């Protein structure tokens, strides 16, 4: 799950979910699991925007969500791969 400009994005079996109230997701998940949050800052508004855009489109063209492949963890892997490509 990511919070970008006050909107939570989560990638689950039913696809990408967007919720303008991130507490809906975090409060529900807190009852079943834990996690650590990180604030990412790439040092410039342009790089931060590029990362946000890449994350929001992380699954475009990658196929269906599967438990063992193309799952919730792949959002960041796909994003960093796009981000590194330039």
N, C-alpha and C positions, 0 to 999 in steps of 0.2 A: 504494500500500500504506500502510496506517495501522496503528500499534500502539496499541491502546486497552486499558488495564488488563492489559498483558502478553499480549494476544492479537493476532495480526496478522490484518488484513483486507485482502484484495486483490480487485479487481474485474477479471475477465477474461472471455474468451469463454464459459466454462462457468458464469458467474455469480459470486456472492460466495463467496470461500473464507475460512474461518476456521481458524487454526492456533494452538494454545496455545503453540507454540514458534516465535516470530518468526525465530529464526536459520535455520530451515528455508528460509524464503522469501528472507531477505537473503543467505544464503550462496550459494544457487542463482543469484539475480539478479546477484550481484557478479561472477560468471564471464562474464556477457554484457553488462552495462551498468553505468553508474554512477548515482549519485543523491545528493541532499542531504536530510538529515532536519531537521525542525523540531519544536520543542516549542511547542505552543499553550497559552496560559493566558489565559482571558478575565477573570480577576480575581476570580471567585467560584466556589465549588463548584457553585452552581445553573446558572450560565452554562456552565461546563465540562461538566456533565452533559447539558445541553440540546444542546450541540454534539455530544457523543459519541452521544447517541440519534439525532440527525439524521443523522449520518454512517453509523451502522449501518443506517439505513432509507433511504439515499439513492436507491435504485433502485426502491422500492416504487411500483407503478403507472406506471412509465415505459416499459414495453415491453421488448423484447428487446435484448440487447447487440449492437451493430454496430461494425465497425471504425472507421467515420467518424462515428458518432453514438451516443450513449448508451454510450460506451466508458469505459475506466478513469479518464480525466480528468474525466468528468462527475460522479463521486462527490462531489468537492469543490464543483463548481459547484452541484449540486443541494442539497448541505448548506448552503452559504452562502445560497442563495435561501430555504430553509426557515428558517434561523436569522434572517435579516433580517425575515421575515414576522412574527416574534413568537411 
